[in-house]
Amino acid sequence: MNYNMKTFIKKYLLSIILLFAGGIGGFLYWKFVGCLDGTCAIKSNPMLMTMYGSVFGFLVGSIITDFIIKKPAKDKKSEV
C-alpha cells in the first residue's frame, strides 16, 4: 500500500469497522425482526437492510471520528 492509502485507512478505520458492523446488524435485523409477510419495501429485502445498516454504521463512525479528531485540536488551542 502506498502512503495515501495508509493514511486513508488510519483516518477512517473506525468508520470502516462500523460500516461492516452496520451491514451485519442490518442483515441480522432483517433476519430476526424484518417484515414477515413481505409487504414492507425495506424490511423484507435483505440487500436493502444490509446496505442501510452499512450506511448508518459508516455515518456513525464518521461522526465519532470527527468528534475524536476535533476535540484534541480545540484543547491544544486553549492551552496556548
C-alpha positions as semicolon CSV with decimal commas, in nm:
position;residue;x (nm);y (nm);z (nm)
1;M;0,000;0,000;0,000
2;N;0,118;0,347;-0,074
3;Y;0,134;0,636;0,169
4;N;-0,204;0,783;0,074
5;M;-0,387;0,453;0,124
6;K;-0,227;0,402;0,466
7;T;-0,328;0,749;0,583
8;F;-0,681;0,698;0,450
9;I;-0,722;0,370;0,634
10;K;-0,573;0,515;0,952
11;K;-0,804;0,816;0,937
12;Y;-1,123;0,622;0,861
13;L;-1,053;0,294;1,042
14;L;-1,339;0,336;1,290
15;S;-1,580;0,429;1,011
16;I;-1,477;0,124;0,807
17;I;-1,518;-0,108;1,105
18;L;-1,861;0,036;1,182
19;L;-1,957;0,009;0,814
20;F;-1,910;-0,368;0,831
21;A;-2,071;-0,390;1,175
22;G;-2,370;-0,192;1,047
23;G;-2,403;-0,424;0,749
24;I;-2,406;-0,726;0,977
25;G;-2,653;-0,551;1,205
26;G;-2,880;-0,467;0,912
27;F;-2,877;-0,827;0,795
28;L;-2,949;-0,956;1,146
29;Y;-3,233;-0,705;1,177
30;W;-3,382;-0,838;0,854
31;K;-3,335;-1,197;0,971
32;F;-3,489;-1,167;1,318
33;V;-3,713;-0,857;1,314
34;G;-3,791;-0,788;0,947
35;C;-4,133;-0,788;0,790
36;L;-4,284;-1,137;0,793
37;D;-4,544;-1,105;0,520
38;G;-4,321;-0,930;0,263
39;T;-4,530;-0,616;0,228
40;C;-4,264;-0,389;0,376
41;A;-4,049;-0,245;0,098
42;I;-3,730;-0,208;0,300
43;K;-3,754;-0,463;0,581
44;S;-3,847;-0,754;0,354
45;N;-3,534;-0,723;0,138
46;P;-3,206;-0,845;0,296
47;M;-2,990;-0,649;0,050
48;L;-3,160;-0,318;0,131
49;M;-3,140;-0,375;0,505
50;T;-2,771;-0,465;0,478
51;M;-2,699;-0,151;0,273
52;Y;-2,897;0,074;0,509
53;G;-2,716;-0,076;0,807
54;S;-2,380;-0,022;0,637
55;V;-2,456;0,341;0,555
56;F;-2,580;0,404;0,908
57;G;-2,269;0,241;1,056
58;F;-2,039;0,448;0,835
59;L;-2,218;0,772;0,925
60;V;-2,199;0,699;1,297
61;G;-1,830;0,610;1,262
62;S;-1,765;0,929;1,069
63;I;-1,935;1,143;1,334
64;I;-1,742;0,972;1,614
65;T;-1,413;1,005;1,424
66;D;-1,471;1,376;1,360
67;F;-1,554;1,430;1,726
68;I;-1,241;1,247;1,842
69;I;-1,013;1,428;1,595
70;K;-1,151;1,779;1,653
71;K;-1,169;1,763;2,031
72;P;-0,791;1,743;2,092
73;A;-0,738;2,024;1,841
74;K;-0,962;2,253;2,049
75;D;-0,777;2,158;2,367
76;K;-0,440;2,249;2,214
77;K;-0,564;2,592;2,107
78;S;-0,690;2,672;2,456
79;E;-0,352;2,585;2,612
80;V;-0,160;2,838;2,401
